Amino acid sequence: MDFILQPWPWYIGGPLIAISLFLYFYFGKNFGVSTNLETLCTMAGAGKVSDYFKKDWKERDFALLFVVGLIIGGFISSIYLIPNKAIDLNTTTIKELTDLGFSNVGNQYFPDEIFSKEVYSSIKGFLILLVSGIFVGFGTRYAGGCTSGHAITGLSSLQLPSLLAVIGFFIGGIIATWFIIPLIF
Amino acid sequence: MKNIKFLLLGVFFAIVLSKTQAISWYRFYEMFKFQSFHMYGIIGGAVVISAIIMQLFKSGKIKDINGNKITPKPKKKGTVRTLVGGTFFGLGWGISGACAAPIFVILGFKLVPALILLAGALLGAFIYGLLSKKLPH
């Protein structure tokens, strides 16, 4: 039980993610998460506005159940499986973020500066989350996949579009962390 | 409910991401700043092992639950869509520290902020759907 409650090292994560991918394919479906964003738009009635969303969402019921599982798994992990949410960060990372004005760096999974409870009363926090969400949703559908579909499924099946997409992910991620975060904090 | 196995797999995947800290904002920040090996170890390990699994699928040594050959869907080709779309995705990921799967997992950790992220992601996917015919791919 002690092992379950400790943070799991990186060398456990890779194999367990590969097992998840294996089971998804073994169950007869293509592993990926971000297509669900489109499916949810379809369910919300986006087909009335654009033909792009005129699809039968019931054909993707398996993927929606996977998403429901992700949500349930998140609650189980947060409430029962991670008594200590501290992240063992590099001293450089801690210093850098502290200098930017972040507090309690690494003492929890998510910084209060972005994931605060008061986020709905702070316009800045609200906009950071909403706009970065829009970029994630728009970008993943434009690129045709996210970390699951491109970086893991696509790279492991040696697909060139996925390599290009992952290069794009890093271009964006590096611009965001090296330039945009210092600018907005 | 034959698809209940996908729900259970989702729970498993969420626990793996949560326990290995692969949903933490700090873990992605340090990854993009090249300050830690943690995420590279996780993603790299997942890709290498998955590549071996893919070869077993390709050779037909492992078939799916119904006995069919497993072939991953070919990804849509297009230099513009993958690079530009990927960059947009990376910008959102780098700022929020959340890619697609973690957004759903984070609902269990930070409900209100994750709901705003999810609303943004749905809006972003909707905007792509509206513009898809006009954008270069």
Boltz contact constraints between the chains, C-beta under 6 A:
constraints:
  - contact:
      token1: [A, 8]
      token2: [B, 19]
      max_distance: 6.0
  - contact:
      token1: [A, 8]
      token2: [B, 20]
      max_distance: 6.0
  - contact:
      token1: [A, 10]
      token2: [B, 38]
      max_distance: 6.0
  - contact:
      token1: [A, 10]
      token2: [B, 41]
      max_distance: 6.0
  - contact:
      token1: [A, 10]
      token2: [B, 42]
      max_distance: 6.0
  - contact:
      token1: [A, 13]
      token2: [B, 20]
      max_distance: 6.0
  - contact:
      token1: [A, 13]
      token2: [B, 42]
      max_distance: 6.0
  - contact:
      token1: [A, 14]
      token2: [B, 42]
      max_distance: 6.0
  - contact:
      token1: [A, 14]
      token2: [B, 45]
      max_distance: 6.0
  - contact:
      token1: [A, 14]
      token2: [B, 46]
      max_distance: 6.0
  - contact:
      token1: [A, 15]
      token2: [B, 49]
      max_distance: 6.0
  - contact:
      token1: [A, 16]
      token2: [B, 16]
      max_distance: 6.0
  - contact:
      token1: [A, 17]
      token2: [B, 46]
      max_distance: 6.0
  - contact:
      token1: [A, 18]
      token2: [B, 46]
      max_distance: 6.0
  - contact:
      token1: [A, 18]
      token2: [B, 49]
      max_distance: 6.0
  - contact:
      token1: [A, 18]
      token2: [B, 50]
      max_distance: 6.0
  - contact:
      token1: [A, 20]
      token2: [B, 13]
      max_distance: 6.0
  - contact:
      token1: [A, 21]
      token2: [B, 50]
      max_distance: 6.0
  - contact:
      token1: [A, 22]
      token2: [B, 53]
      max_distance: 6.0
  - contact:
      token1: [A, 23]
      token2: [B, 9]
      max_distance: 6.0
  - contact:
      token1: [A, 25]
      token2: [B, 70]
      max_distance: 6.0
  - contact:
      token1: [A, 26]
      token2: [B, 64]
      max_distance: 6.0
  - contact:
      token1: [A, 26]
      token2: [B, 65]
      max_distance: 6.0
  - contact:
      token1: [A, 27]
      token2: [B, 5]
      max_distance: 6.0
  - contact:
      token1: [A, 27]
      token2: [B, 65]
      max_distance: 6.0
  - contact:
      token1: [A, 28]
      token2: [B, 64]
      max_distance: 6.0
  - contact:
      token1: [A, 28]
      token2: [B, 65]
      max_distance: 6.0
  - contact:
      token1: [A, 28]
      token2: [B, 66]
      max_distance: 6.0
  - contact:
      token1: [A, 30]
      token2: [B, 73]
      max_distance: 6.0
  - contact:
      token1: [A, 33]
      token2: [B, 100]
      max_distance: 6.0
  - contact:
      token1: [A, 33]
      token2: [B, 101]
      max_distance: 6.0
  - contact:
      token1: [A, 34]
      token2: [B, 100]
      max_distance: 6.0
  - contact:
      token1: [A, 37]
      token2: [B, 121]
      max_distance: 6.0
  - contact:
      token1: [A, 37]
      token2: [B, 122]
      max_distance: 6.0
  - contact:
      token1: [A, 37]
      token2: [B, 125]
      max_distance: 6.0
  - contact:
      token1: [A, 38]
      token2: [B, 125]
      max_distance: 6.0
  - contact:
      token1: [A, 40]
      token2: [B, 122]
      max_distance: 6.0
  - contact:
      token1: [A, 41]
      token2: [B, 122]
      max_distance: 6.0
  - contact:
      token1: [A, 41]
      token2: [B, 125]
      max_distance: 6.0
  - contact:
      token1: [A, 41]
      token2: [B, 126]
      max_distance: 6.0
  - contact:
      token1: [A, 46]
      token2: [B, 126]
      max_distance: 6.0
  - contact:
      token1: [A, 50]
      token2: [B, 129]
      max_distance: 6.0
  - contact:
      token1: [A, 50]
      token2: [B, 130]
      max_distance: 6.0
  - contact:
      token1: [A, 52]
      token2: [B, 129]
      max_distance: 6.0
  - contact:
      token1: [A, 52]
      token2: [B, 132]
      max_distance: 6.0
  - contact:
      token1: [A, 53]
      token2: [B, 129]
      max_distance: 6.0
  - contact:
      token1: [A, 61]
      token2: [B, 3]
      max_distance: 6.0
  - contact:
      token1: [A, 62]
      token2: [B, 3]
      max_distance: 6.0
  - contact:
      token1: [A, 62]
      token2: [B, 6]
      max_distance: 6.0
  - contact:
      token1: [A, 65]
      token2: [B, 3]
      max_distance: 6.0
  - contact:
      token1: [A, 65]
      token2: [B, 6]
      max_distance: 6.0
  - contact:
      token1: [A, 65]
      token2: [B, 7]
      max_distance: 6.0
  - contact:
      token1: [A, 66]
      token2: [B, 6]
      max_distance: 6.0
  - contact:
      token1: [A, 66]
      token2: [B, 10]
      max_distance: 6.0
  - contact:
      token1: [A, 67]
      token2: [B, 104]
      max_distance: 6.0
  - contact:
      token1: [A, 68]
      token2: [B, 7]
      max_distance: 6.0
  - contact:
      token1: [A, 69]
      token2: [B, 7]
      max_distance: 6.0
  - contact:
      token1: [A, 69]
      token2: [B, 10]
      max_distance: 6.0
  - contact:
      token1: [A, 69]
      token2: [B, 11]
      max_distance: 6.0
  - contact:
      token1: [A, 70]
      token2: [B, 10]
      max_distance: 6.0
  - contact:
      token1: [A, 70]
      token2: [B, 14]
      max_distance: 6.0
  - contact:
      token1: [A, 70]
      token2: [B, 104]
      max_distance: 6.0
  - contact:
      token1: [A, 70]
      token2: [B, 105]
      max_distance: 6.0
  - contact:
      token1: [A, 71]
      token2: [B, 104]
      max_distance: 6.0
  - contact:
      token1: [A, 71]
      token2: [B, 107]
      max_distance: 6.0
  - contact:
      token1: [A, 72]
      token2: [B, 11]
      max_distance: 6.0
  - contact:
      token1: [A, 73]
      token2: [B, 11]
      max_distance: 6.0
  - contact:
      token1: [A, 73]
      token2: [B, 14]
      max_distance: 6.0
  - contact:
      token1: [A, 73]
      token2: [B, 15]
      max_distance: 6.0
  - contact:
      token1: [A, 74]
      token2: [B, 14]
      max_distance: 6.0
  - contact:
      token1: [A, 74]
      token2: [B, 105]
      max_distance: 6.0
  - contact:
      token1: [A, 74]
      token2: [B, 107]
      max_distance: 6.0
  - contact:
      token1: [A, 74]
      token2: [B, 108]
      max_distance: 6.0
  - contact:
      token1: [A, 75]
      token2: [B, 108]
      max_distance: 6.0
  - contact:
      token1: [A, 77]
      token2: [B, 15]
      max_distance: 6.0
  - contact:
      token1: [A, 77]
      token2: [B, 18]
      max_distance: 6.0
  - contact:
      token1: [A, 78]
      token2: [B, 108]
      max_distance: 6.0
  - contact:
      token1: [A, 78]
      token2: [B, 109]
      max_distance: 6.0
  - contact:
      token1: [A, 87]
      token2: [B, 21]
      max_distance: 6.0
  - contact:
      token1: [A, 87]
      token2: [B, 24]
      max_distance: 6.0
  - contact:
      token1: [A, 87]
      token2: [B, 26]
      max_distance: 6.0
  - contact:
      token1: [A, 89]
      token2: [B, 26]
      max_distance: 6.0
  - contact:
      token1: [A, 90]
      token2: [B, 35]
      max_distance: 6.0
  - contact:
      token1: [A, 90]
      token2: [B, 36]
      max_distance: 6.0
  - contact:
      token1: [A, 92]
      token2: [B, 35]
      max_distance: 6.0
  - contact:
      token1: [A, 93]
      token2: [B, 30]
      max_distance: 6.0
  - contact:
      token1: [A, 93]
      token2: [B, 35]
      max_distance: 6.0
  - contact:
      token1: [A, 106]
      token2: [B, 26]
      max_distance: 6.0
  - contact:
      token1: [A, 109]
      token2: [B, 24]
      max_distance: 6.0
  - contact:
      token1: [A, 110]
      token2: [B, 25]
      max_distance: 6.0
  - contact:
      token1: [A, 110]
      token2: [B, 110]
      max_distance: 6.0
  - contact:
      token1: [A, 111]
      token2: [B, 25]
      max_distance: 6.0
  - contact:
      token1: [A, 115]
      token2: [B, 110]
      max_distance: 6.0
  - contact:
      token1: [A, 115]
      token2: [B, 113]
      max_distance: 6.0
  - contact:
      token1: [A, 119]
      token2: [B, 113]
      max_distance: 6.0
  - contact:
      token1: [A, 129]
      token2: [B, 113]
      max_distance: 6.0
  - contact:
      token1: [A, 129]
      token2: [B, 116]
      max_distance: 6.0
  - contact:
      token1: [A, 129]
      token2: [B, 117]
      max_distance: 6.0
  - contact:
      token1: [A, 130]
      token2: [B, 116]
      max_distance: 6.0
  - contact:
      token1: [A, 130]
      token2: [B, 120]
      max_distance: 6.0
  - contact:
      token1: [A, 132]
      token2: [B, 92]
      max_distance: 6.0
  - contact:
      token1: [A, 132]
      token2: [B, 95]
      max_distance: 6.0
  - contact:
      token1: [A, 132]
      token2: [B, 96]
      max_distance: 6.0
  - contact:
      token1: [A, 133]
      token2: [B, 117]
      max_distance: 6.0
  - contact:
      token1: [A, 133]
      token2: [B, 120]
      max_distance: 6.0
  - contact:
      token1: [A, 133]
      token2: [B, 121]
      max_distance: 6.0
  - contact:
      token1: [A, 134]
      token2: [B, 120]
      max_distance: 6.0
  - contact:
      token1: [A, 134]
      token2: [B, 123]
      max_distance: 6.0
  - contact:
      token1: [A, 134]
      token2: [B, 124]
      max_distance: 6.0
  - contact:
      token1: [A, 135]
      token2: [B, 88]
      max_distance: 6.0
  - contact:
      token1: [A, 135]
      token2: [B, 91]
      max_distance: 6.0
  - contact:
      token1: [A, 135]
      token2: [B, 92]
      max_distance: 6.0
  - contact:
      token1: [A, 136]
      token2: [B, 89]
      max_distance: 6.0
  - contact:
      token1: [A, 136]
      token2: [B, 92]
      max_distance: 6.0
  - contact:
      token1: [A, 136]
      token2: [B, 121]
      max_distance: 6.0
  - contact:
      token1: [A, 137]
      token2: [B, 121]
      max_distance: 6.0
  - contact:
      token1: [A, 137]
      token2: [B, 124]
      max_distance: 6.0
  - contact:
      token1: [A, 137]
      token2: [B, 125]
      max_distance: 6.0
  - contact:
      token1: [A, 138]
      token2: [B, 88]
      max_distance: 6.0
  - contact:
      token1: [A, 138]
      token2: [B, 124]
      max_distance: 6.0
  - contact:
      token1: [A, 138]
      token2: [B, 127]
      max_distance: 6.0
  - contact:
      token1: [A, 138]
      token2: [B, 128]
      max_distance: 6.0
  - contact:
      token1: [A, 139]
      token2: [B, 85]
      max_distance: 6.0
  - contact:
      token1: [A, 139]
      token2: [B, 88]
      max_distance: 6.0
  - contact:
      token1: [A, 139]
      token2: [B, 89]
      max_distance: 6.0
  - contact:
      token1: [A, 140]
      token2: [B, 89]
      max_distance: 6.0
  - contact:
      token1: [A, 140]
      token2: [B, 100]
      max_distance: 6.0
  - contact:
      token1: [A, 141]
      token2: [B, 125]
      max_distance: 6.0
  - contact:
      token1: [A, 141]
      token2: [B, 128]
      max_distance: 6.0
  - contact:
      token1: [A, 142]
      token2: [B, 81]
      max_distance: 6.0
  - contact:
      token1: [A, 142]
      token2: [B, 85]
      max_distance: 6.0
  - contact:
      token1: [A, 142]
      token2: [B, 128]
      max_distance: 6.0
  - contact:
      token1: [A, 143]
      token2: [B, 82]
      max_distance: 6.0
  - contact:
      token1: [A, 143]
      token2: [B, 85]
      max_distance: 6.0
  - contact:
      token1: [A, 143]
      token2: [B, 86]
      max_distance: 6.0
  - contact:
      token1: [A, 143]
      token2: [B, 89]
      max_distance: 6.0
  - contact:
      token1: [A, 144]
      token2: [B, 75]
      max_distance: 6.0
  - contact:
      token1: [A, 144]
      token2: [B, 76]
      max_distance: 6.0
  - contact:
      token1: [A, 146]
      token2: [B, 99]
      max_distance: 6.0
  - contact:
      token1: [A, 146]
      token2: [B, 100]
      max_distance: 6.0
  - contact:
      token1: [A, 147]
      token2: [B, 99]
      max_distance: 6.0
  - contact:
      token1: [A, 148]
      token2: [B, 101]
      max_distance: 6.0
  - contact:
      token1: [A, 152]
      token2: [B, 46]
      max_distance: 6.0
  - contact:
      token1: [A, 152]
      token2: [B, 50]
      max_distance: 6.0
  - contact:
      token1: [A, 153]
      token2: [B, 72]
      max_distance: 6.0
  - contact:
      token1: [A, 154]
      token2: [B, 75]
      max_distance: 6.0
  - contact:
      token1: [A, 155]
      token2: [B, 47]
      max_distance: 6.0
  - contact:
      token1: [A, 156]
      token2: [B, 47]
      max_distance: 6.0
  - contact:
      token1: [A, 156]
      token2: [B, 50]
      max_distance: 6.0
  - contact:
      token1: [A, 156]
      token2: [B, 51]
      max_distance: 6.0
  - contact:
      token1: [A, 156]
      token2: [B, 54]
      max_distance: 6.0
  - contact:
      token1: [A, 157]
      token2: [B, 54]
      max_distance: 6.0
  - contact:
      token1: [A, 157]
      token2: [B, 72]
      max_distance: 6.0
  - contact:
      token1: [A, 159]
      token2: [B, 75]
      max_distance: 6.0
  - contact:
      token1: [A, 161]
      token2: [B, 75]
      max_distance: 6.0
  - contact:
      token1: [A, 161]
      token2: [B, 77]
      max_distance: 6.0
  - contact:
      token1: [A, 161]
      token2: [B, 82]
      max_distance: 6.0
  - contact:
      token1: [A, 162]
      token2: [B, 75]
      max_distance: 6.0
  - contact:
      token1: [A, 164]
      token2: [B, 82]
      max_distance: 6.0
  - contact:
      token1: [A, 164]
      token2: [B, 83]
      max_distance: 6.0
  - contact:
      token1: [A, 165]
      token2: [B, 82]
      max_distance: 6.0
  - contact:
      token1: [A, 165]
      token2: [B, 86]
      max_distance: 6.0
  - contact:
      token1: [A, 168]
      token2: [B, 83]
      max_distance: 6.0
  - contact:
      token1: [A, 168]
      token2: [B, 86]
      max_distance: 6.0
  - contact:
      token1: [A, 168]
      token2: [B, 87]
      max_distance: 6.0
  - contact:
      token1: [A, 169]
      token2: [B, 86]
      max_distance: 6.0
  - contact:
      token1: [A, 169]
      token2: [B, 89]
      max_distance: 6.0
  - contact:
      token1: [A, 169]
      token2: [B, 90]
      max_distance: 6.0
  - contact:
      token1: [A, 171]
      token2: [B, 87]
      max_distance: 6.0
  - contact:
      token1: [A, 171]
      token2: [B, 90]
      max_distance: 6.0
  - contact:
      token1: [A, 172]
      token2: [B, 87]
      max_distance: 6.0
  - contact:
      token1: [A, 172]
      token2: [B, 90]
      max_distance: 6.0
  - contact:
      token1: [A, 172]
      token2: [B, 91]
      max_distance: 6.0
  - contact:
      token1: [A, 173]
      token2: [B, 32]
      max_distance: 6.0
  - contact:
      token1: [A, 173]
      token2: [B, 90]
      max_distance: 6.0
  - contact:
      token1: [A, 173]
      token2: [B, 93]
      max_distance: 6.0
  - contact:
      token1: [A, 173]
      token2: [B, 94]
      max_distance: 6.0
  - contact:
      token1: [A, 174]
      token2: [B, 32]
      max_distance: 6.0
  - contact:
      token1: [A, 176]
      token2: [B, 91]
      max_distance: 6.0
  - contact:
      token1: [A, 176]
      token2: [B, 94]
      max_distance: 6.0
  - contact:
      token1: [A, 176]
      token2: [B, 95]
      max_distance: 6.0
  - contact:
      token1: [A, 177]
      token2: [B, 29]
      max_distance: 6.0
  - contact:
      token1: [A, 177]
      token2: [B, 32]
      max_distance: 6.0
  - contact:
      token1: [A, 177]
      token2: [B, 33]
      max_distance: 6.0
  - contact:
      token1: [A, 177]
      token2: [B, 94]
      max_distance: 6.0
